[in-house]
């Protein structure tokens, strides 16, 4: 174990002693960990308070805060204090200045809370590691040739993080990434990543997500479930279905107890409209389930309207659960919606580790990120059978 730097404050002026440098780095790392967990605008301790907390001189504390301000992580307001900030990241459409300290984040050019949250996490982590995050927006029609040119001709980037449009990639596309010569981390599962050099997957544990949803619904007494596939088909859904099946089997139910509608949404399609129409279709024909599973919150919110129009209440007539969260809005719907949640910061931290740390790359080609189920009022027991 390496020795900790001495807490003795530097003596004299004009010369910064090694202890001061070591403790300056230590304080910076401690503050960065705090900043990454705090919302923008949070007031930070004063330099006097930091000096007292860490046992260093006020000058050392001042230099640390000045460095964080230079990096864009904090802002100072005279007479008020120092507050958490965020530096704007550079956005490009086809070219960047050649540098060695860049990570390219390629993601679909449409609105999504999940995408926005992941980009924000990556921006925070990039600042933490003194990297420049370059946003590269892609469309559902892309063949990734522009991204390949950017990596090959315009920059010597450290790596690429990618959210593919529609969440799915073909073999030829992944083969293109394998020729980039730098780590490419895809934030979904892809069966084609394993044989390609420098291509990795960091994906949500969709098997566990499916298992948790089936387990929770069946433990609440539901035997007939409906799955509204309101997002585009992707490899991750196959894993979720395997988890759903496992959860059903462990409660002596079979796949016939799960009715599935959807999977016709294209990349960039309207997932909210899909949730509405597929819910109406689910209610119109076949055996009506007592609980519905949605891919995402937009589809669920539209589905709630379809249930209301059909005269059904949640959870009295129909329980609802979603394999996603949405900026906390699920807590303020009526009723609050039960969701399966992933730690996006942990996902992006893992992706950054793969790009910057050779040891992390040697751990495996695919990493699954854990999930948890947030229980809320949208799930209850199934309605009682009508009296004959």
N, C-alpha and C positions, 0 to 999 in steps of 0.2 A: 504494500500500500504506500502510495507516495505521500510525503510529508505535507501537511497543510501549511500555507503561508502564515508567517508570524502576524499577530494582530497589533504589533507595536507600530505606532504612527511614525511616518518619516520625519526626520529631524533636519532642520536647516532649510535653506532656500536655494533655488537654482539647480539642484540636482535631485532627480527622481530616483529614489533607491529601489532596488529589486523588490523589497517587501511591498512598497507602494504600488508597483506595477502588478504584482501578483494579486494583491487585494483588490485593486481596481478591476482586474479581470473577474475575480470571484464575485464582487458586488454586481458587476454587469450581468453575469450569468444568473444570479439570483433574481435580479430585477426583471430580466427578460422572461423568466418563468412566470413571474407574477403578471407581467404585462400581457402575455399571451392568454391569460385567463380572465382579463378584465375588459369590460366594455369601453369603447371610446368615450373620453370625457371624464374618466375616473381620476380623482385627485390622488397624486402620489405623495409619499413622505417628503418633507423638506430635506435639504442637505444637512442641516443640523441633526435632524432625526435619524437620517441614514448614517451619519458619522457616529452617533451614539449607538445605534443598533449593531453596526459592524465593528465598532471599536477602532475606527480609523480617523484620520484628520478630516476636517471639513474640506480641505483642498482636494483630497482624493475623491470624496463624495461629489464635489463640484465637477471634477474632470469626467467622472462616470456619467453624470447627468448631461454634461455638454456633448459627450460622444453619442448618447442616446438621442439627443435632440438633433444632432447632425445626421444621424441615420433615419430620422423621421419618425421615430417611435414615440417621442414625447414632444409636447410643446409647452413653452413657458409663457406665462402671462404675468406681467409686472404687477405686483401687489396682490396677486391671487394665488399663485403657486404653479406647480408643474402637473400636467395632465396627460393621460394616455392619448396617443394619436395614431394615425396610420399614414404611411407615405404612399402617394399615388404610384401605381406601377405602370410601366410603359406598355402601350398597346400598339401592335403593328399589324399590317395586313400582308406584308410580303418580304420585308427586309429588316434587318437589325444590324447594329454596329458589331463587328467581330470582337468578342471578348471571351475570356476563359471562365468568367464567374457568372454565367447565365444558366437558368433552367427555363426551358420553353414549356408552357402549359397550353396544350391544344384542346379546345373544347367546342361544343356546338354553339352556333350563333343564334340561340333563341333563349327566351326567358325560362329559368328554372331555379327555384330556391335551392335545390340540391346542388346544382352546378355553381351557383353564386357562393354558397357556403363553402364548397371545396376550394374554389379559387381564393376566397378570403383566408382560409386556413393556410393554403400554400403561400400566400403573400406574407402572412405573419411569420411562418417558418423560414422563408427566404431571407427576411430581414434579420431574423435571429442568427442565421448562418452566414450573413454578409454575402448573400447571393442576389442577383438581379432576376426577378421573375418577368418573363416576357410572355404576354398573352397572345395566342395565335388562334383566331376564330375560324372554325370550319363549318361547312354546310353538309346537309344530308347527301348532296351529289358529289362530294369531294372524292378524288381518287388518291389523295395525300401526296400528289406529285409536288405541289407547292411547298408542303412541309418538308419533303425530301430535299428540294432545292435549297430551302432555307438552312437546313442542317448541314448540307454538303458544301454549299458555295458561299454562304453569307456569314456564317458564324462557327466558332469552335465551342459550342455550348457543352456544358457538363452532362446534360441529359434532357429527356423529354418526359413529361407527364401527359397522358392522353385520356380524355373521355370521348369515346367514339359516338358519332350520331346514332341514335337508336339503341346504343348499348351493345352493338354486335359488330364483329369484324370477320371478314373472309380470310381464307388461307393466303391469297395473293397480297392482301393488304398487310398482313403480319409479316410476310416475307420481305416486304419493302422496309419495314421497321428494323428487321434483322440486319439490313445492310447499312444502317445509319452509322455504325461504328461507335456509338455511345449508348448508355443505358436508356431504354424506353420502358416506362412503367405504365401499363394499361390499368385503369381503375375499374375493370370488369374482368370476369373470367373469360379466357379464350383457350380453347383446346389446341390452337395452333401455335401458342407461344413457346411451349416446351422445347421443340427442336431448334428454335431460332436463337442465335447468339445475342446476348444483351437485351432480350425482350422478357419482361417480367409482368406478372399480374398481381395486383393488390385489390382484392375483391371482398365485398360484403359476404358474410357467411349466410348465404341464402338458404342453405339446407337447414341450418339452425332456425332461421327466421320462419320457414315453413313449418318446421316441427313445433316451435313455440306457439304459433297461431293455432295449429290443429289441436295441440295438447290443451291449450287454454279454453278453446271453444268446447271441446268434448268434455272437459272437466266441469264445465258449466251446464252440461246436459244436452248439448246439441249433437244430433246424429245426421242431419242433412245440411250440408254446407254448400254455398255457392261461391265460385271464384270469378270475379269480374276482372278480366285481363285488359285493363284500360291503357296500358303502356305497350310500346312495340315489342314484338317477340325477341328474345335474346337468350344466350346460353345460360345466363344466371337463373332464368325462370325454370329451366330444366331441373336445376338443383333445388329450387324452392319447392317444386312439385314433388321431388323425392322426399323432402322433409315433411311436406303435408301428408304424403302417403304413410311415412313411418309413424307420424303422430296418430293417424287414423288406425293403423294396424295394431298399435299398442293398446288401443281401446276397443279392440274387436270389431272395428269397422273396416270397410273396403273402399276401393276407389269409386265404386258406384254410389257411395254416399257423398261424393264431391262432384257437383255439376259445374262445368267450366264453360264460360262464354267470353268471346273476344279474340285477341291476338290478331286482329286485322288492322291495327293502328300502324301506320308507317312512321319512319323516322321523321320527327318534327311534326307529327300529326297532333290533333287536338285531343288530348287525353281527358279533358273535362267533358267534352261532347261524347266521347266514347263511354265514359262512366255513366252518363245519363241514359244513353240509348241502350247500352248493354244491361243496365239495371231494369229498364222497362221490358226488355226481351226476357230477362230472367224471370220476371214476375208473370209474364204473359203465357208461358208454355211450360209443360213438364211439371214435375213435382216441385212445389215451392220450398226452398230451403228456409231454415230458421235463423241462419247467420250468413252474412256476406263478407268476403275478403276482397279488398281492393289493392291494386298495385301501388297507388299513390294518393295523396290527399286531394289533388284537384278532381280526380275521378270519384273519390268518396264524396266530396262536397256536392258534386252534381248528382250523384246517386241518392244523396239525402233528399234532394228535391223530388226525384222520381218516386221515392218511397212516400213522401208527403202527399204527392199528387194521387198516389194509389190508396191513400187513407191509412197508411201503416205508420206506427210509431216506433221509435228506437229508444230503448231496447225492448219495449213491451211486446211488439209484434216481430221485430227483426233486430238481431244483434249485428254490429258492424265492427270490423277490425281492418287496419291498414298496414301494409308492409313498408311503411315509410313515416317520416315526420315532416313537419312543414313550418319551421320558424316559430314553433310554439303555438301556432294558430289552432292546432288540434285541441288545445286545452280550453279554448273560448267558443267552440261550436256548441250547439245544443242538440244532443248532449255532448260533453267532451268525448273525443274519440280515442279508443285504445289503439296504440301503435307499436310497431317494432322499430327500434331506434339503433342507429350505428353512431359510434364516436368518429366523426369526420376528421377531427384533428389527429386522432391516432392513425387513421388511414393515410393522411397526407404526410404525417411524420414518417411512417413506414416507407412511403414512396421516396421521400427525400433521402432517407437513410440508404436506400438501394442505389440512388444516383451518386451519393457522395462517399459511400463506404464500401470498399471491396469486400470486407468481411460480411456485411449485410447481404451482398449479392450472392455469396457462396452458401447462404442459408437455404436457398430453394428458389424455384422459378415462380411459384404461386404462394401468396400469403393471404389467408382469410382473416378478416377483421371481425371481432366478436360483436354480437348484437344483444339487446335486452328488450323485454316487453314492458311497456308502460301501461299499466292497467288503469282504465278510466270507465266512465259510466255507460259507454255505448254497448257494453256486453253484459247480458243478464241471462237468466234461464230462458229456455224456449217457452212460447205461449202454451198454456194448458190445452189439451185436446178438448174439442167441444163435447158437451154431454149429450148422449143419445136419448 
